[in-house]
Amino acid sequence: MPNKSGQKNTLSFPGLLGGRAYWIAVLAVLVWTLRPMGSDGVDTVVFRRSGQEHIVEGRVVVMAQDGGLLLLGRDGLLWAIQPDEQIKITQDDVPFRPLSREELAGQLLRVLPPGFQVHETAHYLVCYNTSKAYAQWCGALMERLFSAFLNYWQQRGLELSEPEFPLVAIVFADRKSYEDFSRPELGEAAPSIVAYYSLMTNRMTMYDLTGMEQWGGLSAARSRLGPNQITQILARPEAERTVATIIHEATHQIAFNCGLHQRLSDCPLWVSEGIAIYFETPDLQSAKGWRSIGAINRPRLAQFYTYLKRRPPDSLRRLIEKDDRFRNPQTGLDAYAEAWALTYFLLKQRPKQYVEYLQQISRKKPLVWDKPETRLREFQSAFGQDLQALDAEFLRFMAKLR
């Protein structure tokens, strides 16, 4: 999904970017119904895919009427398993527990290319083959975001939870190795995406933004680059939008792991993207990283003002009812800008109603898709039935931000 600079950032869903159309077929064809299979115990599913047998221990989140499964593995991965792939399903009374940090780190190192190491923080496992200093910088930045994010919502009466799984961030030393690794998931969009969070793997993937080549390669960077030098490089104006993309994706990861959104639920994209944009630009000169959450996002505001010159009368309704504008390259920039603007307006003018609306969205179940009229009705229940009046108020408010 494009951002202001013409790069793309994405709340990644395998298939939507052309990488694994298989998932679209699975999730679109099946009619899913909630089923408390296994309760608090462990479900073990043996299945065959592409000629290879897999054994996954986890928790069945959803069972389809035709027997298809959505399985949450102990490593945090989601598996959509069709009936004809299944070989055997067993259940036991052993309580479901995620892999330990040590187990998960070991599993990650086995599937990543050779040369990766793991840097641990309070909430993150940062897997990296770049310099340790850059991995530490990323971990510290994301921990500051994590604290700022939870504190922000707590102050507004919205209690979030600690993540069930460690938050995984994979950091490649250079762009090419990142693109090679990401192409099976992102397809041909990989070269234009600098970072992404995947709903299926629950992992964030990116590459070292400092540019190893200019420092003479990895060994030179390891000896010359420290946290202060990295901060200085990435605090430059030309790096702002790229860093914002990483924070944008990290915000998605936190939101989907702390209970603000549910993975694979019908959380409207204007909500999830609006929140990510609201947080996306850090203050890298600040020890806390975010001195002024809720500041005006100038690039998005400029895009919104550009959009106003051609904005149709039903723009707000369309944003609420459907997500298609975000996925269309011709309308994506405008959709992102309007999502941020609407989020900014509601948080500033209707904060109590907005938090109540978020709480309702957070309770949505995986793979249950709302009709457009349901989305609109829920929005109007939270913010008022007269959408035209609200839109007029919204535009007047945004006009004053000049």
C-alpha positions as CSV (number, residue, x, y, z in Angstrom):
1,M,0.0,0.0,0.0
2,P,1.5,3.3,-1.0
3,N,2.6,6.0,1.4
4,K,3.3,9.6,0.9
5,S,6.8,9.2,-0.7
6,G,5.6,6.7,-3.3
7,Q,7.1,3.8,-1.5
8,K,4.8,1.2,-0.2
9,N,4.0,0.1,3.3
10,T,1.5,-2.6,4.1
11,L,-0.5,-4.3,6.6
12,S,0.6,-7.5,4.8
13,F,-1.9,-10.3,4.1
14,P,-0.4,-13.0,1.9
15,G,-2.3,-13.1,-1.3
16,L,-3.4,-9.4,-1.4
17,L,0.0,-8.5,-2.8
18,G,0.1,-11.3,-5.3
19,G,2.5,-13.5,-3.3
20,R,0.2,-16.4,-2.2
21,A,-3.2,-16.4,-3.9
22,Y,-3.8,-19.7,-2.2
23,W,-4.8,-17.9,1.0
24,I,-7.4,-15.8,-0.7
25,A,-9.0,-19.0,-2.1
26,V,-9.0,-20.6,1.3
27,L,-10.4,-17.7,3.3
28,A,-12.9,-16.5,0.7
29,V,-14.5,-19.8,-0.2
30,L,-15.0,-21.2,3.3
31,V,-17.9,-20.1,5.5
32,W,-16.3,-19.9,8.9
33,T,-18.1,-20.5,12.2
34,L,-16.5,-20.3,15.7
35,R,-16.0,-23.6,17.4
36,P,-14.4,-24.0,20.8
37,M,-12.3,-27.0,19.7
38,G,-9.7,-28.1,22.2
39,S,-10.8,-25.4,24.6
40,D,-7.7,-24.5,26.6
41,G,-5.9,-27.7,25.5
42,V,-3.5,-28.3,22.6
43,D,-4.7,-29.2,19.2
44,T,-2.2,-31.1,17.0
45,V,-2.9,-31.1,13.2
46,V,-1.1,-33.2,10.7
47,F,-1.6,-32.1,7.1
48,R,0.0,-32.4,3.7
49,R,0.7,-29.3,1.5
50,S,2.6,-29.3,-1.7
51,G,3.7,-32.8,-1.2
52,Q,5.2,-32.1,2.3
53,E,3.8,-33.3,5.6
54,H,3.5,-30.8,8.4
55,I,2.7,-31.4,12.1
56,V,1.6,-28.2,13.9
57,E,0.8,-27.9,17.6
58,G,-1.5,-25.1,18.5
59,R,-5.0,-23.9,19.1
60,V,-7.8,-24.1,16.6
61,V,-9.2,-20.6,16.4
62,V,-12.0,-21.3,13.9
63,M,-13.4,-24.4,12.3
64,A,-15.3,-24.0,9.0
65,Q,-18.7,-25.7,8.4
66,D,-16.9,-27.9,5.8
67,G,-14.1,-28.9,8.2
68,G,-11.5,-26.3,7.2
69,L,-9.4,-25.0,10.1
70,L,-7.7,-21.8,11.2
71,L,-4.9,-22.9,13.5
72,L,-2.8,-20.7,15.7
73,G,0.6,-22.4,16.2
74,R,2.6,-22.2,19.4
75,D,5.0,-19.9,17.5
76,G,2.3,-17.4,16.7
77,L,1.8,-18.4,13.0
78,L,-1.7,-18.8,11.6
79,W,-2.4,-21.7,9.4
80,A,-5.4,-21.9,7.1
81,I,-5.8,-25.7,6.5
82,Q,-8.3,-27.0,4.0
83,P,-10.3,-30.2,4.6
84,D,-8.5,-32.2,1.8
85,E,-5.1,-31.3,3.3
86,Q,-5.8,-32.7,6.7
87,I,-4.5,-36.1,7.7
88,K,-5.1,-36.2,11.4
89,I,-6.3,-34.0,14.2
90,T,-5.8,-34.8,17.9
91,Q,-6.5,-33.0,21.1
92,D,-5.2,-33.3,24.6
93,D,-5.8,-31.6,28.0
94,V,-2.3,-30.0,28.2
95,P,-2.9,-26.3,28.4
96,F,-1.9,-24.3,25.3
97,R,1.3,-22.4,25.8
98,P,3.3,-20.4,23.3
99,L,6.9,-21.4,22.7
100,S,9.3,-20.1,25.2
101,R,11.5,-17.2,24.0
102,E,14.4,-19.6,23.7
103,E,12.4,-22.1,21.7
104,L,11.0,-19.5,19.4
105,A,14.5,-17.9,18.9
106,G,15.9,-21.3,18.0
107,Q,13.1,-22.0,15.6
108,L,13.6,-18.7,13.9
109,L,17.3,-19.2,13.4
110,R,16.6,-22.6,11.8
111,V,14.4,-21.1,9.1
112,L,16.3,-17.8,8.5
113,P,19.4,-17.7,6.2
114,P,22.7,-18.5,7.8
115,G,24.4,-15.7,9.8
116,F,21.4,-14.5,11.8
117,Q,21.6,-13.8,15.5
118,V,18.9,-12.8,18.0
119,H,18.8,-9.6,20.1
120,E,16.2,-9.8,23.0
121,T,14.4,-7.0,24.6
122,A,11.5,-7.0,27.0
123,H,8.9,-7.6,24.3
124,Y,10.9,-8.3,21.1
125,L,13.1,-10.9,19.5
126,V,15.0,-9.0,16.9
127,C,16.5,-11.4,14.4
128,Y,19.4,-9.8,12.5
129,N,22.3,-10.4,10.2
130,T,23.3,-6.7,10.2
131,S,25.3,-5.0,12.9
132,K,24.5,-5.6,16.6
133,A,24.3,-1.8,17.1
134,Y,21.5,-1.5,14.5
135,A,19.6,-4.4,16.0
136,Q,19.9,-2.8,19.4
137,W,18.8,0.5,17.9
138,C,15.7,-1.1,16.4
139,G,14.9,-2.9,19.6
140,A,15.1,0.2,21.7
141,L,13.0,2.2,19.2
142,M,10.3,-0.4,19.1
143,E,10.2,-0.7,22.9
144,R,9.7,3.0,23.2
145,L,6.9,2.8,20.7
146,F,5.4,-0.1,22.6
147,S,5.4,1.8,25.9
148,A,4.1,5.0,24.2
149,F,1.3,3.1,22.5
150,L,0.0,1.3,25.5
151,N,0.3,4.4,27.7
152,Y,-1.6,6.5,25.2
153,W,-4.6,4.3,25.1
154,Q,-4.6,3.6,28.8
155,Q,-4.8,7.3,29.5
156,R,-8.0,7.3,27.4
157,G,-9.6,4.5,29.3
158,L,-8.7,1.7,26.9
159,E,-6.9,-1.1,28.7
160,L,-4.7,-3.3,26.4
161,S,-3.0,-6.6,27.2
162,E,0.5,-7.8,27.1
163,P,1.3,-9.8,23.9
164,E,0.7,-13.6,24.1
165,F,3.8,-14.2,21.9
166,P,7.1,-12.4,21.8
167,L,7.0,-9.8,19.0
168,V,9.4,-10.9,16.2
169,A,11.2,-8.4,14.0
170,I,13.5,-9.7,11.3
171,V,16.2,-7.2,10.1
172,F,18.3,-7.9,7.0
173,A,21.7,-6.3,6.4
174,D,20.8,-5.1,2.9
175,R,17.8,-4.5,0.7
176,K,18.6,-7.2,-1.8
177,S,18.6,-10.0,0.8
178,Y,15.5,-8.6,2.3
179,E,13.8,-8.6,-1.1
180,D,14.9,-12.1,-1.9
181,F,13.5,-13.4,1.4
182,S,10.2,-11.4,1.1
183,R,9.4,-12.1,-2.5
184,P,7.5,-15.4,-1.8
185,E,5.2,-13.4,0.4
186,L,5.1,-10.0,-1.2
187,G,5.5,-11.1,-4.9
188,E,6.6,-8.4,-7.3
189,A,5.8,-5.7,-4.8
190,A,8.9,-6.6,-2.6
191,P,11.2,-4.0,-4.2
192,S,8.9,-1.2,-3.3
193,I,8.1,-2.1,0.3
194,V,10.7,-1.2,2.9
195,A,9.0,-3.0,5.8
196,Y,5.9,-5.0,6.4
197,Y,4.0,-6.8,9.2
198,S,2.4,-10.1,8.2
199,L,-0.9,-11.1,9.7
200,M,-0.3,-14.8,9.0
201,T,3.2,-15.0,10.5
202,N,2.8,-12.2,13.1
203,R,6.3,-11.0,12.2
204,M,7.7,-7.7,11.0
205,T,10.4,-7.8,8.3
206,M,12.7,-5.0,7.2
207,Y,16.3,-4.2,6.4
208,D,19.1,-1.9,7.7
209,L,18.2,1.6,6.7
210,T,21.7,3.1,7.3
211,G,23.1,1.6,4.1
212,M,25.9,-0.9,4.6
213,E,27.5,-0.1,1.3
214,Q,28.5,3.4,2.3
215,W,30.3,2.2,5.4
216,G,32.3,-0.4,3.5
217,G,30.1,-3.4,4.2
218,L,29.0,-5.2,7.4
219,S,32.3,-5.6,9.1
220,A,33.1,-1.9,8.8
221,A,29.6,-0.9,9.9
222,R,30.0,-3.1,13.0
223,S,33.1,-1.3,14.1
224,R,32.1,2.3,13.2
225,L,28.3,2.6,13.7
226,G,27.0,3.0,17.2
227,P,23.5,4.0,18.4
228,N,24.3,7.7,18.3
229,Q,25.6,7.5,14.7
230,I,22.6,5.5,13.7
231,T,20.2,8.0,15.2
232,Q,22.0,10.9,13.4
233,I,21.7,9.1,10.1
234,L,18.1,8.3,10.4
235,A,17.1,11.6,11.9
236,R,17.9,13.3,8.6
237,P,14.9,14.8,6.7
238,E,15.4,12.5,3.7
239,A,15.1,9.4,6.0
240,E,11.9,10.6,7.8
241,R,9.4,8.8,5.6
242,T,11.4,5.6,5.5
243,V,11.7,5.5,9.3
244,A,8.0,6.4,9.5
245,T,7.2,3.3,7.4
246,I,9.0,1.0,9.9
247,I,7.1,2.7,12.8
248,H,3.8,2.3,10.9
249,E,4.3,-1.4,10.5
250,A,5.5,-1.8,14.1
251,T,2.4,-0.1,15.3
252,H,0.3,-2.6,13.4
253,Q,2.2,-5.4,15.1
254,I,1.6,-4.0,18.5
255,A,-2.1,-3.3,17.8
256,F,-2.8,-6.8,16.6
257,N,-0.9,-8.3,19.6
258,C,-2.2,-6.2,22.5
259,G,-5.9,-6.6,21.8
260,L,-6.7,-3.4,19.9
261,H,-7.4,-5.4,16.8
262,Q,-7.8,-9.2,16.2
263,R,-5.8,-10.9,13.5
264,L,-7.9,-11.7,10.4
265,S,-11.0,-10.0,11.9
266,D,-12.9,-7.5,9.9
267,C,-11.2,-4.4,11.3
268,P,-11.9,-1.7,8.8
269,L,-8.7,-0.5,7.1
270,W,-9.5,3.1,7.8
271,V,-9.3,2.2,11.5
272,S,-6.1,0.1,11.5
273,E,-4.3,2.4,8.9
274,G,-5.5,5.6,10.5
275,I,-4.1,4.5,13.9
276,A,-0.8,3.4,12.4
277,I,-0.4,6.8,10.6
278,Y,-1.3,8.6,13.8
279,F,1.7,7.1,15.5
280,E,4.0,6.6,12.5
281,T,6.5,9.5,12.9
282,P,8.8,9.4,15.9
283,D,11.0,12.1,17.3
284,L,14.4,10.4,17.0
285,Q,16.1,13.2,19.0
286,S,14.0,12.5,22.0
287,A,15.0,9.8,24.5
288,K,11.4,8.8,24.7
289,G,10.9,8.7,20.9
290,W,7.4,10.2,21.0
291,R,7.2,13.6,22.8
292,S,4.0,14.6,21.1
293,I,1.7,11.7,20.1
294,G,-1.2,13.2,18.1
295,A,0.8,15.9,16.4
296,I,-0.3,16.9,12.9
297,N,1.1,14.5,10.3
298,R,2.2,17.1,7.8
299,P,2.7,14.9,4.8
300,R,-0.7,13.2,5.2
301,L,-2.4,16.6,5.8
302,A,-0.9,17.9,2.6
303,Q,-2.2,14.9,0.7
304,F,-5.6,15.3,2.2
305,Y,-5.8,18.9,1.1
306,T,-4.8,17.8,-2.4
307,Y,-7.6,15.2,-2.3
308,L,-10.2,17.8,-1.2
309,K,-10.0,19.3,-4.7
310,R,-11.5,16.2,-6.1
311,R,-13.2,14.6,-3.1
312,P,-16.6,13.2,-4.0
313,P,-19.6,13.8,-1.7
314,D,-19.8,10.1,-0.7
315,S,-16.1,9.8,0.2
316,L,-16.6,9.4,4.0
317,R,-19.3,6.7,3.4
318,R,-17.1,4.8,1.0
319,L,-14.2,4.9,3.4
320,I,-16.3,3.5,6.2
321,E,-18.2,0.8,4.2
322,K,-15.4,-0.7,2.1
323,D,-11.6,-1.2,2.0
324,D,-11.2,-1.2,-1.7
325,R,-9.8,2.4,-2.0
326,F,-6.7,1.3,0.0
327,R,-5.9,-1.5,-2.4
328,N,-6.3,0.5,-5.5
329,P,-3.0,2.2,-6.6
330,Q,-5.1,5.1,-8.1
331,T,-6.8,5.9,-4.8
332,G,-4.5,4.5,-2.1
333,L,-2.7,7.7,-1.3
334,D,-6.0,9.6,-0.8
335,A,-7.4,6.8,1.3
336,Y,-4.5,6.8,3.6
337,A,-4.6,10.5,4.0
338,E,-8.4,10.5,4.7
339,A,-8.0,7.6,7.2
340,W,-5.4,9.6,9.1
341,A,-7.5,12.8,8.9
342,L,-10.7,11.1,10.2
343,T,-8.8,9.3,13.0
344,Y,-7.2,12.7,14.0
345,F,-10.6,14.4,14.0
346,L,-12.3,11.8,16.0
347,L,-9.6,11.5,18.6
348,K,-9.5,15.3,19.0
349,Q,-13.2,15.9,18.9
350,R,-15.0,12.6,19.8
351,P,-12.4,10.8,21.9
352,K,-14.8,8.9,24.2
353,Q,-17.0,7.7,21.3
354,Y,-13.9,6.7,19.4
355,V,-12.5,4.6,22.2
356,E,-15.9,2.9,22.6
357,Y,-16.0,2.3,18.9
358,L,-12.5,0.7,19.0
359,Q,-13.6,-1.5,21.8
360,Q,-16.4,-2.8,19.7
361,I,-14.0,-3.4,16.7
362,S,-11.6,-5.2,19.0
363,R,-14.3,-7.8,19.8
364,K,-14.7,-8.9,16.2
365,K,-13.9,-12.6,15.5
366,P,-11.5,-13.9,12.9
367,L,-12.8,-14.5,9.4
368,V,-16.3,-13.1,10.0
369,W,-16.7,-10.4,7.3
370,D,-19.3,-7.6,7.8
371,K,-21.4,-6.2,5.0
372,P,-21.0,-2.6,4.1
373,E,-24.3,-1.7,5.7
374,T,-23.1,-3.3,9.0
375,R,-19.9,-1.2,9.0
376,L,-21.9,1.9,8.4
377,R,-24.5,1.1,11.0
378,E,-21.8,0.5,13.7
379,F,-20.1,3.8,12.8
380,Q,-23.3,5.7,13.0
381,S,-24.2,4.1,16.3
382,A,-20.9,5.4,17.7
383,F,-20.8,8.9,16.1
384,G,-24.3,9.8,15.1
385,Q,-26.8,8.9,12.4
386,D,-26.4,12.1,10.4
387,L,-23.3,11.2,8.3
388,Q,-23.6,14.3,6.2
389,A,-23.5,16.6,9.2
390,L,-20.5,14.7,10.7
391,D,-18.7,15.0,7.3
392,A,-19.3,18.8,7.3
393,E,-18.0,19.1,10.8
394,F,-15.0,16.9,9.9
395,L,-14.1,19.1,6.9
396,R,-14.4,22.4,8.9
397,F,-12.1,21.0,11.6
398,M,-9.5,19.9,9.1
399,A,-9.6,23.3,7.3
400,K,-8.4,24.9,10.5
401,L,-5.3,22.9,10.7
402,R,-3.6,24.9,8.0
